[in-house]
Amino acid sequence: MSLYDIPLKTLTGEPTSLADYRDRAVLIVNVASKCGLTPQYAGLEKLQQEYGERGFTVLGVPCNQFAGQEPGSADEIQTFCSTTYGVSFPLLEKTDVNGEARHPLYTELVQIADAEGEAGDVQWNFEKFLIGRDGRVTRFRPRTEPDAPEIVSAIEAQLA
């Protein structure tokens, strides 16, 4: 099964998959509302605004596995994201990214190594996976800001 075939659900419970984004570069990010890294939402939204019309999408994946930092319901998450950060990019349902209940999407993504050659579990909230239009995946760790040169150049390379 390819990444594009894995069943997903939107934050509102509607079925979807990455196939809906096959012709786009997609930055998948596990997000949380009550994390020290939560201000990264602003940078993610900036990427969405800057590159969205060129074939790029941020896809937020709320996750409550790291110190309970995403305790909200779907409605609470949506309200927080839209009112606090003006988030316009799609959000998926709250998902486990590690452990026995790890979503199949993350079962595949955690096999991808980061720039230091390390694969394995998601380290914390705001870990990022860029799926290129060519289907290749690039991994960025949580503390890598959305506007970091390595992320921006990877996105731009996919949109050239």
C-alpha positions in Angstrom: 0.0 0.0 0.0 1.4 3.4 -0.9 1.1 6.5 1.3 -1.6 7.7 -1.1 -3.9 4.7 -0.4 -4.0 4.9 3.4 -7.4 5.8 4.6 -7.5 9.1 6.6 -10.3 11.2 8.2 -10.6 14.9 8.3 -11.0 16.7 11.7 -14.8 16.6 11.0 -14.7 12.9 10.4 -15.0 12.8 6.6 -13.0 10.2 4.8 -10.0 11.3 2.8 -6.6 10.2 1.8 -3.3 11.6 0.5 -4.6 10.7 -3.0 -6.6 13.9 -2.7 -3.2 15.7 -2.7 -1.3 13.6 -5.2 -0.4 16.5 -7.5 0.7 18.7 -4.6 3.7 18.8 -2.3 2.3 18.1 1.2 3.9 18.9 4.6 2.4 16.6 7.2 2.8 17.9 10.7 1.6 16.4 14.0 0.3 19.5 15.8 -0.8 20.4 19.4 -2.5 23.4 20.9 -0.8 23.5 24.3 2.9 22.9 23.4 5.9 25.2 23.6 6.2 24.7 19.8 2.5 25.6 19.1 3.6 29.1 17.8 4.9 27.1 14.7 1.2 27.2 13.6 1.9 30.7 12.4 4.9 29.7 10.3 2.9 26.7 8.9 0.1 29.0 7.9 2.6 31.4 6.3 3.9 28.5 4.2 0.3 27.6 3.2 -0.4 31.2 2.2 2.9 31.6 0.3 3.0 28.4 -1.6 -0.6 27.1 -1.6 -1.5 28.5 -5.1 1.7 26.9 -6.5 0.7 23.3 -5.5 1.6 23.0 -1.8 -0.5 22.0 1.2 0.2 21.8 4.9 -1.7 18.9 6.5 -2.1 19.2 10.3 -2.5 16.0 12.3 -3.5 16.8 15.9 -1.9 14.4 18.4 -2.3 14.1 22.2 0.6 11.6 22.8 3.1 14.1 24.0 2.4 15.3 27.6 -1.3 15.6 26.8 -0.7 18.8 24.8 -3.7 18.3 22.5 -6.6 17.5 24.9 -9.3 19.3 22.9 -12.3 17.9 20.9 -12.4 18.3 17.2 -14.5 21.5 17.5 -12.1 22.9 20.2 -9.1 22.2 18.0 -10.7 23.8 14.9 -11.7 26.9 16.9 -8.3 27.3 18.5 -6.5 26.9 15.1 -8.7 29.3 13.2 -9.1 32.0 15.9 -5.5 31.9 17.3 -3.5 31.4 14.2 -5.9 31.9 11.3 -5.2 28.3 10.1 -6.6 27.7 6.6 -4.9 24.4 5.9 -6.7 21.1 6.4 -6.6 19.2 9.7 -7.0 15.5 10.1 -8.7 13.8 13.1 -6.7 13.4 16.3 -4.2 10.6 15.7 -1.6 8.5 17.5 1.8 8.8 15.8 3.7 6.4 18.0 3.0 3.2 20.0 0.7 0.3 19.5 -2.2 2.4 18.2 0.0 4.3 15.7 -1.9 5.3 12.6 -0.9 3.4 9.4 0.2 6.7 7.9 2.8 7.2 10.6 3.8 3.5 10.5 5.1 4.4 7.0 6.4 7.9 7.8 8.5 6.9 10.8 10.6 4.6 8.6 12.0 7.8 6.9 15.3 9.0 8.2 16.0 12.6 9.1 19.0 14.6 7.8 21.2 12.8 10.4 20.1 9.4 9.1 17.9 8.6 12.1 14.5 7.0 11.5 12.0 5.8 14.2 9.4 7.2 16.4 8.1 10.8 16.2 10.1 12.8 18.8 7.5 15.4 19.8 4.8 17.6 18.5 5.5 19.5 15.2 7.6 16.8 13.5 7.3 17.4 9.8 7.3 15.1 6.8 7.4 16.7 3.3 5.9 14.4 0.6 7.1 15.7 -2.7 5.1 15.6 -5.9 7.5 12.8 -6.9 6.4 10.8 -3.8 9.7 11.1 -2.0 9.5 12.0 1.7 11.8 14.3 3.6 11.8 14.4 7.4 12.3 17.4 9.6 12.4 17.2 13.4 10.1 19.2 15.7 12.5 22.1 16.5 13.0 22.8 12.8 11.0 26.0 12.3 8.6 26.0 9.3 10.6 28.9 7.7 13.9 27.2 8.2 16.0 27.3 5.0 16.1 23.5 4.6 12.3 23.3 4.7 11.7 26.3 2.4 14.3 25.0 -0.2 12.8 21.5 -0.1 9.3 23.0 -0.7 10.5 25.3 -3.5 12.4 22.4 -5.2 9.1 20.5 -5.4 7.3 23.5 -6.9 9.9 24.4 -9.5 
